């Protein structure tokens, strides 16, 4: 058995790459992208971007499997690489974990459309159809809406809530976080991050935005007992209104 691992050219589906591959080290990194190795006879052949010499070797290789063996191997690869149904439990699990990777690592949604990422997924889980940027964004919006509904319902069971507010006037961004005690543990959740607030940053406008979030979005106006903010005049006046 060969003491090395071979991988095909990323993204290629030509039959020639069932016979040839690049050698990779223990980390899975290709050691020399100018040479490919025959899986049948272990001969290394120069590779410059085209497959003419590789096809020529296949015709001359003395260790090419017989037609019956080739048929069996081809059947194996065909069956093992059949794509998962989009409605299958496994496909849904992989898609949710993919979304979890994007969210937890704070990656842009279009990371899943990168050529390198697609090549890796094709090698690691060839049966999985990676969703588009649009699909993963839509799924994220759906899950976010559902989690908001669930958390809004949960907040109705909390008797007292403290809010902290940050306002970055240079970027017109306001962030509101809620804090509460549950089972004798302090818990915190971001309620809102509003970007590009267009109206003037007066105390009345800030308070109007705050009231909209507290009363209309989350319906916790009767539960807020403390609001903490910095000492900017417009902020301190807003929370006193």
N, C-alpha and C positions, 0 to 999 in steps of 0.2 A: 504493500500500500504506500502511495506517495506520501512523503513527509511534508507536504505543503497543501495549501488550499487555493483553488482557482475560482475566480469570479468573472462573469461575462462583462462585456462592455455595457455600462449603465444605460438603460433605456433602449437598447437594441433587442430586436426580436428575430433577427435573421437566423436561419437554421445553423449557419456556420458557428454561431456562438454556443451551440450545444456541444460542439467538439473542442472549441478553444476557450481559453480564459487567461486572465492576468493573475500572476502570483501575488498573494497578499501576506503581510506579516501577521503576527499574533493579535494585532489591534485591528485587523481588517483593512489596512491601508495598502494600496497597490505599491509594490516595490519598484517596478520598472514598467512604465506605460509604453515602452518602445518594443517590448517583446511579449509574445503570447505563447502559451504552452498547450500542446495537444493532449487532450485527456486520454487518448488511446495509447500513444507511444511515449508520452512525456517529452517529446522533442520541442525545444524552444525555437520560435520563428520570429523574425523581425516583423514589426507591425508599424505602418506609417499612416494609417487612416483608411486604407482600402483593404478589401478581403480577397483580392484575386489570388495572391500567393497562398492564402489559407485554404481556398477551395482546391487549388492545385495539389496541396499536400494531402487533403482528404482523399483525393482520387488515387494517390500513390501510397498512402499509409498502409503498411502491412498488417496493422492491428485494428483496422476498422471492423466493428462488429458485423456479423452476418446479417442478412436482411431480416431473419426471424428475430434476432436479438435487437436489431434497430427498431423493429415494429413494437416489440415489448417495451423498450425504453421510451419510445415516443408516446406510447399509450400511457405510461406512468407519468411522464411530464405533463401530458394533456390533462389527465385526471387530477393531478396534484395542484395544477395551476388554474383550475376552473374558478371563476369569480364567485364570491359570496353574493347571495341575493340581498338587495338593498333592504328588504324587510326581514331578513334573518336576525335572530337574537345576537349572533356573533358580530354581524356588521354594525348593529346599533350600539353594542358595547364598545367596539373599537372607535366609533365616531364620537361617543360621549367621552371616552378617554382622550381622544385627540383634542376635543374642545377643552377638556380639563388641562391638558398640557399648555395650550395657548393661553388660557386664563391665568393659571397659577404662575407661569413664567413670564407673564405680561408681554407676550409676543403679539405682533400685528397679525391680523387674520390672514393676510396674503402670504405668510410664511409657508402655508401648506401648498402654495402653488409654485414654490421655488423648485428649480430643476434638481438641485442637490437633494432636497427633502423627498421629492417624488422618486428619485432613483433609489434612495435609501429604503423607502417604503416598499418599492417594487421588489427589492432584494430581501427585505426582512419579512414582509407579509404580502407575497405576490397575489394572493387570492382576494385581498382587500381593495375595493375601489375607493380611493381617496376622494372625498367630496370636494366640491368647488368652494372657493372663497365665499360666494353668495350663499351657498347652502349652510356652511358653518356659521356665517353671520346670522342667518335667519334662525338657526337652532339656538344660538346664543341669546338672541332677543326673546325667543319663546321661553327659554329656561329662566332668564332674568325676570320676565313678567310674572312667571309662576312663583318664583322665589319671593318677589315683592308682595304678591297677594298673600302668600303664606306668612311672611314676616309681619305684614300689616295686621293680620289676624292675631298673630302671637303678641304683638304690642298691646292689644286690647286687654290682655291679661296682666299687664305690668302696671302697678298702681302709680309709681313715680319714675319720671324720666328726666335726666339732665342732658342738656345740649351744649356742645361746643361749636363755635362758629369761627371760621377763618375766611378773611376776605383779602384776596390779592388784587389790589386796585390796579397795579401795573398791567395785569393780564385779564382783568375783569372776570375773575373766577371766585366763586363762593363755595365753600365746602361745609357741610353740616353733618356732625356725628352725634349719635345718641349713646347714652351710657345708662345702665340700669343694673340693679342687683337682682340676681336670680339664683335661688338655692345657695345664698350666701357667697356668690361669686360675682365679681364685677365683669360685665359684658359690654362690649362696644360694637356698634355697627354704623357704617356710613349710610346716611339717609339720602344725601343729595350732593352732587358736584355739578354746579351750573357754570358753563363756560360762555364767555363773551356776552356778559350782561350789558345791554346797549344803553339803558337809561342812565342818567346821572347818578353817581354813587352817594346820594343824599341819605340821611338817616330814615326819612319816610319811605323812600324807594327800597332801601334794604329791609325795612320792617315789613313792607308789603310782600316782598319776595319770601321772607321768613314765614309770614302768616299763611301764604299760599301753600308752602311746603308742610307746615305744621297742621293746618286745619283741613286743607283740601286733599293733599296727597296722602298724608298719613293719619289724619283724624286723631291726633294726640294732644289737641290744645288743652284739654282738661287734665292732662297728666304731667305736663312740663312744670317742674318746680324750680329749676335753676338753669340759667343760660350763661355760659362762660365765653368771653371774647377778649380780644386785645384791648388796649386803651386808646385806640384811635377815636377821636371825637364823634365821628359819624356812627361808629359801631356802638359805643357806649350809650349814645343818645337813642339809637334804634331799639336796643333791648329794653330801654326804660319806657318807651312809648306804650 
